[in-house]
């Protein structure tokens, strides 16, 4: 069994699709405690996400499931269209298994419940590793 890789301050360009500042702060705290140094932007509408995707090369996108003006399925659709190589992890309070399956089918790399944020860093590690493998091929 492999041990946890101890990182310190590994840069991570993170686009956070989330309408709650408090939830975004928790997410950032979690990412930092996992050894990443996020350079991030917070968006919660389609136009804002589109602008961020066109302006910046992101390593990873996290998206809440349901926001007042936007949703994970829309974020997945936009991500696929503009930056199909960037993995999207859904971070949501919703725990409906059918929803998780449908979001994965729509292209989500992973799904982490807001109640289990300790699973976020391993999910990020995995997503970034799989991209690195694809680049090497």
N, C-alpha and C positions, 0 to 999 in steps of 0.2 A: 504494500500500500504506500502511495506517495504522500509525503508530508505536505503541509501547506507551504507554498513558496513564500518566503518573507520578502515582501517588497518594501521599499520605502520611497515614497513620493514618485511613483511611476506616473508620468503625465497621462491624462485621459481626457480627450475632447468629448464632452458629454452633452448631448442635447436632451433636455428634460421637458417632456410634454406633460404638464401638470398644472391644475388651476389652484392648488392649495400651497401657499408659501410654506406653511408648517410641514406638510408632507415632503415638499421638495428639500427643506432643510434637514429633515430626518434622513432622507435618501442620501444627501451629500455627506452627512456625518458618517453614515454607514460605509460609503465608498471611501472616505478618507481613512476611516479606522481599518479598512482593508488594505491600506498601503498605496492607494491611488491619490494623485493630486489633480482633482478635476478642474479643467477650464470649461465652464459650462454656460449654457444659456437656457432660460426658462421661457417656454412658450405655451399658450393654451388655446390658440386658434389656428385654423388652416393657413391663413395668409402669413402669420408670424412663423409657423413651422416651415412653410415654403421658402420664405426669405432667408431663414437660418440655413436651410439645406443648400440653397443656391450660393450663399456667401461663404460657407465654411465646410471644410472636410472633417466630418465627425468620425470618431472611433466607434461610438455607440449611441443609441437612442433609447431612452426609457419613456414609456407612455402610461399614463393612468388610463383606466378603461372608459370612464364616463365623466365628461366635463360639461359645463353649461353650453359651451359653443363648439365642442369638438369631441371626438371619441377615438378609442384605439383602432377600430376598423378603418376609420378615415386616415388616421396617422399611418397605419400600415400601408394603405393604398398609396398615399403620397410618398412615403419612404421608398416603396418599391419602384415608383415611377422616377423619382429624382436621384436616389442614392441606393440602388438595389444591393450594393455591397456592404451597407452598414447594418449590422444586426440591431434588431429592435426587441427589447425586453419589456413586457407588460408588467407594471407594478401597480397592483390594484387591490382595493378592499373587497372586491367581488370574489366569491369563492365557488361559484357555480361551475361544476366540472364540464358541463356541456359548453359553457362559454370559453373555458380554457382550451378545449379541443378546437372550437371554431376559430379562435384567435391564432392558434398554432397553424391551422390549415390556411389561414389568411396570410401567414408569413412571419408570425412572431417567433423569435428564436427561443424565447423562454417566457415563463410566467411566474412571477413572485408575488405572494400575498403580502399586503402591507403589514399584516400581523406577523409575518415571518421574514422580516428584512435581513435576518442573518443569512438567508439563502441568496441574497443579492450578489455579494462579492464572488462566491463560487460560480454563479450563473454568468457574471461578467467575465471571469477568468476563462470559462469554457467558450463563451462566444468569441472572445478575442483570439483564443488559441485556434479555434476552427478557421478563422479568417487567415491567420498566419499560415496554417497548413495549406489553405487554398492558394495563397500567394506563392508558396514554394513549389506547387505542382506545375 
